Amino acid sequence: MPQETQSPPAPATLSDPVLAAYRKSIDNIDAALIHILAERFRITQAVGEYKAKAALPPADPEREARQIARLRKLSEEANLDPEFSEKFLRFIIDEVIRHHERARGG
């Protein structure tokens, strides 16, 4: 994993070690999310190129619906708001489709 960049600590963080520890954890999770999203988009880029060569449509509404249902269930099991999860996934799916359309030349 590439070296993560860190911002200088905020004044409140310097005087509150509990808050500083929470924030450090959040920063690490944010960095991991970025790396995971980057890997996901590398893979979906390959999918888009494959779909373009195979003359497949950029979107697959049936798979998208299955993925949303699956991730809503996972969200519920993880005590995460399924509405938030669906919005987040829909944002990602829409971006992937946009990339696939670009790979197709449309």
N, CA, C and O atoms as a GROMACS GRO file, in nm:
protein
  424
    1MET      N    1   0.084  -0.117   0.000
    1MET     CA    2   0.000   0.000   0.000
    1MET      C    3   0.089   0.123   0.000
    1MET      O    4   0.186   0.129   0.076
    2PRO      N    5   0.057   0.225  -0.085
    2PRO     CA    6   0.139   0.345  -0.091
    2PRO      C    7   0.138   0.420   0.042
    2PRO      O    8   0.045   0.408   0.122
    3GLN      N    9   0.244   0.496   0.063
    3GLN     CA   10   0.255   0.576   0.185
    3GLN      C   11   0.141   0.677   0.190
    3GLN      O   12   0.116   0.746   0.091
    4GLU      N   13   0.073   0.686   0.303
    4GLU     CA   14  -0.038   0.781   0.314
    4GLU      C   15   0.014   0.916   0.359
    4GLU      O   16   0.111   0.926   0.434
    5THR      N   17  -0.052   1.021   0.312
    5THR     CA   18  -0.016   1.155   0.352
    5THR      C   19  -0.101   1.195   0.471
    5THR      O   20  -0.219   1.159   0.479
    6GLN      N   21  -0.042   1.269   0.562
    6GLN     CA   22  -0.114   1.311   0.681
    6GLN      C   23  -0.111   1.462   0.693
    6GLN      O   24  -0.012   1.527   0.660
    7SER      N   25  -0.223   1.515   0.740
    7SER     CA   26  -0.232   1.658   0.764
    7SER      C   27  -0.174   1.689   0.900
    7SER      O   28  -0.169   1.602   0.986
    8PRO      N   29  -0.128   1.813   0.922
    8PRO     CA   30  -0.082   1.848   1.055
    8PRO      C   31  -0.199   1.839   1.153
    8PRO      O   32  -0.312   1.870   1.116
    9PRO      N   33  -0.174   1.798   1.277
    9PRO     CA   34  -0.283   1.784   1.373
    9PRO      C   35  -0.349   1.918   1.404
    9PRO      O   36  -0.283   2.022   1.411
   10ALA      N   37  -0.481   1.913   1.422
   10ALA     CA   38  -0.556   2.033   1.459
   10ALA      C   39  -0.528   2.064   1.605
   10ALA      O   40  -0.493   1.973   1.681
   11PRO      N   41  -0.542   2.189   1.648
   11PRO     CA   42  -0.512   2.226   1.787
   11PRO      C   43  -0.587   2.142   1.891
   11PRO      O   44  -0.528   2.103   1.992
   12ALA      N   45  -0.716   2.112   1.868
   12ALA     CA   46  -0.793   2.033   1.965
   12ALA      C   47  -0.734   1.893   1.979
   12ALA      O   48  -0.738   1.834   2.087
   13THR      N   49  -0.682   1.840   1.870
   13THR     CA   50  -0.624   1.706   1.872
   13THR      C   51  -0.499   1.702   1.960
   13THR      O   52  -0.474   1.604   2.029
   14LEU      N   53  -0.421   1.808   1.956
   14LEU     CA   54  -0.298   1.812   2.034
   14LEU      C   55  -0.326   1.802   2.184
   14LEU      O   56  -0.247   1.743   2.258
   15SER      N   57  -0.436   1.860   2.228
   15SER     CA   58  -0.465   1.862   2.371
   15SER      C   59  -0.560   1.751   2.416
   15SER      O   60  -0.587   1.739   2.535
   16ASP      N   61  -0.609   1.670   2.324
   16ASP     CA   62  -0.705   1.566   2.358
   16ASP      C   63  -0.662   1.434   2.296
   16ASP      O   64  -0.692   1.408   2.180
   17PRO      N   65  -0.590   1.350   2.371
   17PRO     CA   66  -0.537   1.226   2.315
   17PRO      C   67  -0.647   1.128   2.273
   17PRO      O   68  -0.626   1.049   2.181
   18VAL      N   69  -0.762   1.131   2.338
   18VAL     CA   70  -0.871   1.039   2.300
   18VAL      C   71  -0.923   1.079   2.162
   18VAL      O   72  -0.939   0.994   2.074
   19LEU      N   73  -0.948   1.208   2.144
   19LEU     CA   74  -0.994   1.258   2.014
   19LEU      C   75  -0.888   1.231   1.907
   19LEU      O   76  -0.922   1.193   1.795
   20ALA      N   77  -0.763   1.251   1.941
   20ALA     CA   78  -0.655   1.227   1.846
   20ALA      C   79  -0.653   1.081   1.802
   20ALA      O   80  -0.632   1.052   1.684
   21ALA      N   81  -0.674   0.989   1.894
   21ALA     CA   82  -0.675   0.846   1.860
   21ALA      C   83  -0.793   0.812   1.768
   21ALA      O   84  -0.777   0.738   1.671
   22TYR      N   85  -0.910   0.867   1.800
   22TYR     CA   86  -1.026   0.845   1.712
   22TYR      C   87  -0.998   0.898   1.572
   22TYR      O   88  -1.024   0.831   1.472
   23ARG      N   89  -0.946   1.019   1.567
   23ARG     CA   90  -0.920   1.079   1.437
   23ARG      C   91  -0.815   1.003   1.358
   23ARG      O   92  -0.824   0.992   1.235
   24LYS      N   93  -0.715   0.952   1.427
   24LYS     CA   94  -0.614   0.872   1.357
   24LYS      C   95  -0.677   0.747   1.297
   24LYS      O   96  -0.645   0.708   1.185
   25SER      N   97  -0.766   0.684   1.372
   25SER     CA   98  -0.838   0.566   1.320
   25SER      C   99  -0.922   0.603   1.198
   25SER      O  100  -0.922   0.532   1.098
   26ILE      N  101  -0.992   0.714   1.208
   26ILE     CA  102  -1.073   0.760   1.095
   26ILE      C  103  -0.985   0.787   0.973
   26ILE      O  104  -1.020   0.748   0.862
   27ASP      N  105  -0.872   0.854   0.994
   27ASP     CA  106  -0.781   0.883   0.883
   27ASP      C  107  -0.731   0.755   0.818
   27ASP      O  108  -0.722   0.747   0.695
   28ASN      N  109  -0.698   0.654   0.898
   28ASN     CA  110  -0.652   0.526   0.844
   28ASN      C  111  -0.761   0.457   0.764
   28ASN      O  112  -0.735   0.400   0.658
   29ILE      N  113  -0.884   0.461   0.815
   29ILE     CA  114  -0.996   0.399   0.744
   29ILE      C  115  -1.022   0.474   0.613
   29ILE      O  116  -1.045   0.411   0.509
   30ASP      N  117  -1.017   0.606   0.616
   30ASP     CA  118  -1.036   0.684   0.494
   30ASP      C  119  -0.931   0.648   0.389
   30ASP      O  120  -0.963   0.633   0.271
   31ALA      N  121  -0.807   0.633   0.431
   31ALA     CA  122  -0.700   0.596   0.339
   31ALA      C  123  -0.727   0.457   0.280
   31ALA      O  124  -0.708   0.435   0.160
   32ALA      N  125  -0.770   0.364   0.364
   32ALA     CA  126  -0.801   0.229   0.316
   32ALA      C  127  -0.917   0.232   0.216
   32ALA      O  128  -0.913   0.162   0.115
   33LEU      N  129  -1.019   0.314   0.244
   33LEU     CA  130  -1.132   0.326   0.152
   33LEU      C  131  -1.086   0.376   0.015
   33LEU      O  132  -1.131   0.325  -0.088
   34ILE      N  133  -0.998   0.474   0.014
   34ILE     CA  134  -0.948   0.527  -0.114
   34ILE      C  135  -0.875   0.419  -0.191
   34ILE      O  136  -0.894   0.406  -0.312
   35HIS      N  137  -0.791   0.343  -0.123
   35HIS     CA  138  -0.716   0.236  -0.191
   35HIS      C  139  -0.809   0.126  -0.241
   35HIS      O  140  -0.789   0.073  -0.350
   36ILE      N  141  -0.910   0.093  -0.164
   36ILE     CA  142  -1.007  -0.009  -0.205
   36ILE      C  143  -1.087   0.041  -0.325
   36ILE      O  144  -1.109  -0.034  -0.421
   37LEU      N  145  -1.132   0.166  -0.321
   37LEU     CA  146  -1.205   0.221  -0.435
   37LEU      C  147  -1.117   0.225  -0.561
   37LEU      O  148  -1.164   0.195  -0.670
   38ALA      N  149  -0.991   0.262  -0.544
   38ALA     CA  150  -0.900   0.264  -0.659
   38ALA      C  151  -0.887   0.125  -0.720
   38ALA      O  152  -0.889   0.110  -0.842
   39GLU      N  153  -0.874   0.023  -0.636
   39GLU     CA  154  -0.863  -0.115  -0.686
   39GLU      C  155  -0.994  -0.156  -0.754
   39GLU      O  156  -0.991  -0.221  -0.858
   40ARG      N  157  -1.107  -0.119  -0.695
   40ARG     CA  158  -1.237  -0.153  -0.755
   40ARG      C  159  -1.248  -0.091  -0.893
   40ARG      O  160  -1.293  -0.156  -0.987
   41PHE      N  161  -1.206   0.035  -0.906
   41PHE     CA  162  -1.217   0.102  -1.036
   41PHE      C  163  -1.116   0.047  -1.136
   41PHE      O  164  -1.144   0.048  -1.256
   42ARG      N  165  -1.002  -0.002  -1.092
   42ARG     CA  166  -0.909  -0.067  -1.185
   42ARG      C  167  -0.975  -0.191  -1.245
   42ARG      O  168  -0.964  -0.217  -1.365
   43ILE      N  169  -1.044  -0.267  -1.160
   43ILE     CA  170  -1.110  -0.389  -1.208
   43ILE      C  171  -1.228  -0.354  -1.298
   43ILE      O  172  -1.245  -0.415  -1.404
   44THR      N  173  -1.310  -0.257  -1.257
   44THR     CA  174  -1.424  -0.223  -1.342
   44THR      C  175  -1.380  -0.159  -1.473
   44THR      O  176  -1.452  -0.166  -1.573
   45GLN      N  177  -1.264  -0.097  -1.476
   45GLN     CA  178  -1.211  -0.045  -1.602
   45GLN      C  179  -1.182  -0.162  -1.697
   45GLN      O  180  -1.212  -0.154  -1.816
   46ALA      N  181  -1.124  -0.269  -1.643
   46ALA     CA  182  -1.099  -0.387  -1.726
   46ALA      C  183  -1.231  -0.447  -1.775
   46ALA      O  184  -1.241  -0.492  -1.889
   47VAL      N  185  -1.332  -0.448  -1.688
   47VAL     CA  186  -1.465  -0.496  -1.729
   47VAL      C  187  -1.519  -0.410  -1.843
   47VAL      O  188  -1.571  -0.462  -1.941
   48GLY      N  189  -1.506  -0.278  -1.829
   48GLY     CA  190  -1.555  -0.188  -1.933
   48GLY      C  191  -1.485  -0.210  -2.067
   48GLY      O  192  -1.550  -0.209  -2.172
   49GLU      N  193  -1.355  -0.231  -2.063
   49GLU     CA  194  -1.280  -0.259  -2.186
   49GLU      C  195  -1.324  -0.391  -2.247
   49GLU      O  196  -1.339  -0.401  -2.369
   50TYR      N  197  -1.346  -0.491  -2.163
   50TYR     CA  198  -1.393  -0.621  -2.212
   50TYR      C  199  -1.532  -0.607  -2.274
   50TYR      O  200  -1.557  -0.659  -2.383
   51LYS      N  201  -1.622  -0.535  -2.205
   51LYS     CA  202  -1.757  -0.517  -2.258
   51LYS      C  203  -1.753  -0.444  -2.393
   51LYS      O  204  -1.828  -0.478  -2.484
   52ALA      N  205  -1.667  -0.345  -2.404
   52ALA     CA  206  -1.656  -0.270  -2.530
   52ALA      C  207  -1.611  -0.363  -2.643
   52ALA      O  208  -1.668  -0.359  -2.752
   53LYS      N  209  -1.510  -0.446  -2.618
   53LYS     CA  210  -1.460  -0.539  -2.720
   53LYS      C  211  -1.562  -0.645  -2.755
   53LYS      O  212  -1.572  -0.686  -2.870
   54ALA      N  213  -1.638  -0.689  -2.655
   54ALA     CA  214  -1.738  -0.795  -2.677
   54ALA      C  215  -1.873  -0.739  -2.720
   54ALA      O  216  -1.970  -0.814  -2.733
   55ALA      N  217  -1.882  -0.607  -2.741
   55ALA     CA  218  -2.006  -0.540  -2.781
   55ALA      C  219  -2.119  -0.566  -2.682
   55ALA      O  220  -2.234  -0.585  -2.721
   56LEU      N  221  -2.084  -0.566  -2.553
   56LEU     CA  222  -2.186  -0.580  -2.448
   56LEU      C  223  -2.228  -0.442  -2.399
   56LEU      O  224  -2.149  -0.348  -2.406
   57PRO      N  225  -2.350  -0.429  -2.351
   57PRO     CA  226  -2.395  -0.298  -2.304
   57PRO      C  227  -2.318  -0.253  -2.180
   57PRO      O  228  -2.276  -0.337  -2.100
   58PRO      N  229  -2.298  -0.122  -2.164
   58PRO     CA  230  -2.224  -0.072  -2.048
   58PRO      C  231  -2.292  -0.101  -1.915
   58PRO      O  232  -2.225  -0.124  -1.814
   59ALA      N  233  -2.425  -0.101  -1.914
   59ALA     CA  234  -2.500  -0.123  -1.789
   59ALA      C  235  -2.560  -0.263  -1.788
   59ALA      O  236  -2.588  -0.322  -1.892
   60ASP      N  237  -2.577  -0.315  -1.668
   60ASP     CA  238  -2.641  -0.445  -1.648
   60ASP      C  239  -2.741  -0.428  -1.532
   60ASP      O  240  -2.709  -0.460  -1.418
   61PRO      N  241  -2.860  -0.378  -1.563
   61PRO     CA  242  -2.957  -0.347  -1.457
   61PRO      C  243  -2.990  -0.465  -1.365
   61PRO      O  244  -3.013  -0.445  -1.245
   62GLU      N  245  -2.993  -0.587  -1.418
   62GLU     CA  246  -3.022  -0.703  -1.333
   62GLU      C  247  -2.912  -0.725  -1.230
   62GLU      O  248  -2.940  -0.748  -1.112
   63ARG      N  249  -2.787  -0.717  -1.273
   63ARG     CA  250  -2.676  -0.733  -1.178
   63ARG      C  251  -2.676  -0.618  -1.077
   63ARG      O  252  -2.655  -0.640  -0.958
   64GLU      N  253  -2.700  -0.497  -1.124
   64GLU     CA  254  -2.704  -0.382  -1.033
   64GLU      C  255  -2.809  -0.403  -0.925
   64GLU      O  256  -2.783  -0.376  -0.808
   65ALA      N  257  -2.926  -0.450  -0.963
   65ALA     CA  258  -3.034  -0.473  -0.865
   65ALA      C  259  -2.993  -0.581  -0.765
   65ALA      O  260  -3.019  -0.569  -0.645
   66ARG      N  261  -2.928  -0.687  -0.815
   66ARG     CA  262  -2.881  -0.794  -0.723
   66ARG      C  263  -2.775  -0.741  -0.627
   66ARG      O  264  -2.777  -0.772  -0.508
   67GLN      N  265  -2.683  -0.660  -0.680
   67GLN     CA  266  -2.577  -0.604  -0.595
   67GLN      C  267  -2.635  -0.512  -0.488
   67GLN      O  268  -2.594  -0.517  -0.372
   68ILE      N  269  -2.729  -0.428  -0.528
   68ILE     CA  270  -2.789  -0.336  -0.431
   68ILE      C  271  -2.862  -0.415  -0.322
   68ILE      O  272  -2.848  -0.384  -0.204
   69ALA      N  273  -2.937  -0.516  -0.362
   69ALA     CA  274  -3.008  -0.597  -0.262
   69ALA      C  275  -2.909  -0.667  -0.169
   69ALA      O  276  -2.928  -0.671  -0.048
   70ARG      N  277  -2.803  -0.722  -0.225
   70ARG     CA  278  -2.701  -0.792  -0.145
   70ARG      C  279  -2.634  -0.697  -0.047
   70ARG      O  280  -2.616  -0.730   0.070
   71LEU      N  281  -2.598  -0.578  -0.094
   71LEU     CA  282  -2.528  -0.485  -0.008
   71LEU      C  283  -2.622  -0.419   0.094
   71LEU      O  284  -2.577  -0.381   0.202
   72ARG      N  285  -2.749  -0.406   0.061
   72ARG     CA  286  -2.845  -0.358   0.161
   72ARG      C  287  -2.854  -0.458   0.276
   72ARG      O  288  -2.859  -0.420   0.393
   73LYS      N  289  -2.857  -0.588   0.241
   73LYS     CA  290  -2.864  -0.692   0.343
   73LYS      C  291  -2.737  -0.689   0.429
   73LYS      O  292  -2.744  -0.696   0.552
   74LEU      N  293  -2.621  -0.679   0.365
   74LEU     CA  294  -2.496  -0.670   0.440
   74LEU      C  295  -2.495  -0.547   0.531
   74LEU      O  296  -2.447  -0.553   0.645
   75SER      N  297  -2.548  -0.437   0.482
   75SER     CA  298  -2.555  -0.314   0.562
   75SER      C  299  -2.640  -0.335   0.686
   75SER      O  300  -2.602  -0.295   0.796
   76GLU      N  301  -2.755  -0.397   0.668
   76GLU     CA  302  -2.842  -0.424   0.782
   76GLU      C  303  -2.771  -0.511   0.885
   76GLU      O  304  -2.779  -0.486   1.005
   77GLU      N  305  -2.700  -0.614   0.837
   77GLU     CA  306  -2.628  -0.704   0.927
   77GLU      C  307  -2.516  -0.631   1.001
   77GLU      O  308  -2.480  -0.668   1.112
   78ALA      N  309  -2.460  -0.528   0.938
   78ALA     CA  310  -2.350  -0.451   0.997
   78ALA      C  311  -2.399  -0.329   1.074
   78ALA      O  312  -2.318  -0.249   1.121
   79ASN      N  313  -2.530  -0.314   1.088
   79ASN     CA  314  -2.590  -0.199   1.156
   79ASN      C  315  -2.551  -0.067   1.089
   79ASN      O  316  -2.524   0.033   1.155
   80LEU      N  317  -2.550  -0.070   0.957
   80LEU     CA  318  -2.524   0.050   0.877
   80LEU      C  319  -2.653   0.082   0.802
   80LEU      O  320  -2.721  -0.008   0.753
   81ASP      N  321  -2.686   0.207   0.793
   81ASP     CA  322  -2.809   0.250   0.726
   81ASP      C  323  -2.811   0.199   0.582
   81ASP      O  324  -2.728   0.240   0.501
   82PRO      N  325  -2.906   0.109   0.547
   82PRO     CA  326  -2.911   0.056   0.411
   82PRO      C  327  -2.941   0.163   0.306
   82PRO      O  328  -2.898   0.149   0.191
   83GLU      N  329  -3.013   0.268   0.344
   83GLU     CA  330  -3.039   0.377   0.248
   83GLU      C  331  -2.908   0.446   0.210
   83GLU      O  332  -2.884   0.475   0.093
   84PHE      N  333  -2.825   0.473   0.310
   84PHE     CA  334  -2.695   0.533   0.284
   84PHE      C  335  -2.612   0.441   0.194
   84PHE      O  336  -2.551   0.486   0.097
   85SER      N  337  -2.610   0.313   0.228
   85SER     CA  338  -2.532   0.216   0.151
   85SER      C  339  -2.578   0.210   0.006
   85SER      O  340  -2.496   0.204  -0.086
   86GLU      N  341  -2.709   0.212  -0.013
   86GLU     CA  342  -2.761   0.207  -0.150
   86GLU      C  343  -2.722   0.333  -0.227
   86GLU      O  344  -2.682   0.325  -0.343
   87LYS      N  345  -2.733   0.448  -0.165
   87LYS     CA  346  -2.694   0.573  -0.232
   87LYS      C  347  -2.546   0.571  -0.268
   87LYS      O  348  -2.507   0.613  -0.377
   88PHE      N  349  -2.464   0.522  -0.176
   88PHE     CA  350  -2.319   0.514  -0.200
   88PHE      C  351  -2.290   0.420  -0.316
   88PHE      O  352  -2.213   0.453  -0.406
   89LEU      N  353  -2.352   0.302  -0.314
   89LEU     CA  354  -2.330   0.205  -0.421
   89LEU      C  355  -2.384   0.257  -0.553
   89LEU      O  356  -2.321   0.238  -0.657
   90ARG      N  357  -2.499   0.321  -0.552
   90ARG     CA  358  -2.556   0.376  -0.676
   90ARG      C  359  -2.462   0.480  -0.735
   90ARG      O  360  -2.443   0.485  -0.857
   91PHE      N  361  -2.402   0.562  -0.650
   91PHE     CA  362  -2.305   0.661  -0.698
   91PHE      C  363  -2.188   0.591  -0.768
   91PHE      O  364  -2.146   0.633  -0.876
   92ILE      N  365  -2.137   0.484  -0.708
   92ILE     CA  366  -2.026   0.409  -0.766
   92ILE      C  367  -2.068   0.344  -0.897
   92ILE      O  368  -1.997   0.352  -0.997
   93ILE      N  369  -2.184   0.279  -0.898
   93ILE     CA  370  -2.234   0.212  -1.019
   93ILE      C  371  -2.249   0.313  -1.132
   93ILE      O  372  -2.209   0.286  -1.245
   94ASP      N  373  -2.307   0.428  -1.103
   94ASP     CA  374  -2.326   0.530  -1.207
   94ASP      C  375  -2.192   0.575  -1.265
   94ASP      O  376  -2.180   0.598  -1.385
   95GLU      N  377  -2.092   0.588  -1.179
   95GLU     CA  378  -1.958   0.628  -1.225
   95GLU      C  379  -1.898   0.517  -1.311
   95GLU      O  380  -1.836   0.546  -1.414
   96VAL      N  381  -1.914   0.393  -1.270
   96VAL     CA  382  -1.862   0.280  -1.348
   96VAL      C  383  -1.928   0.276  -1.486
   96VAL      O  384  -1.860   0.258  -1.587
   97ILE      N  385  -2.059   0.293  -1.490
   97ILE     CA  386  -2.130   0.292  -1.618
   97ILE      C  387  -2.079   0.404  -1.708
   97ILE      O  388  -2.060   0.385  -1.828
   98ARG      N  389  -2.056   0.520  -1.650
   98ARG     CA  390  -2.002   0.632  -1.726
   98ARG      C  391  -1.866   0.594  -1.787
   98ARG      O  392  -1.839   0.625  -1.903
   99HIS      N  393  -1.783   0.528  -1.709
   99HIS     CA  394  -1.652   0.482  -1.760
   99HIS      C  395  -1.670   0.379  -1.870
   99HIS      O  396  -1.599   0.381  -1.971
  100HIS      N  397  -1.767   0.288  -1.851
  100HIS     CA  398  -1.792   0.184  -1.953
  100HIS      C  399  -1.840   0.248  -2.083
  100HIS      O  400  -1.801   0.206  -2.192
  101GLU      N  401  -1.926   0.347  -2.071
  101GLU     CA  402  -1.974   0.417  -2.191
  101GLU      C  403  -1.859   0.486  -2.263
  101GLU      O  404  -1.854   0.487  -2.386
  102ARG      N  405  -1.768   0.544  -2.187
  102ARG     CA  406  -1.652   0.609  -2.245
  102ARG      C  407  -1.563   0.506  -2.316
  102ARG      O  408  -1.512   0.532  -2.425
  103ALA      N  409  -1.545   0.388  -2.253
  103ALA     CA  410  -1.464   0.282  -2.314
  103ALA      C  411  -1.527   0.233  -2.445
  103ALA      O  412  -1.458   0.193  -2.538
  104ARG      N  413  -1.657   0.239  -2.447
  104ARG     CA  414  -1.730   0.194  -2.567
  104ARG      C  415  -1.727   0.300  -2.676
  104ARG      O  416  -1.757   0.273  -2.793
  105GLY      N  417  -1.691   0.422  -2.638
  105GLY     CA  418  -1.688   0.530  -2.735
  105GLY      C  419  -1.817   0.609  -2.739
  105GLY      O  420  -1.842   0.685  -2.832
  106GLY      N  421  -1.901   0.590  -2.635
  106GLY     CA  422  -2.030   0.661  -2.632
  106GLY      C  423  -2.030   0.752  -2.518
  106GLY      O  424  -2.128   0.822  -2.494
   0.00000   0.00000   0.00000
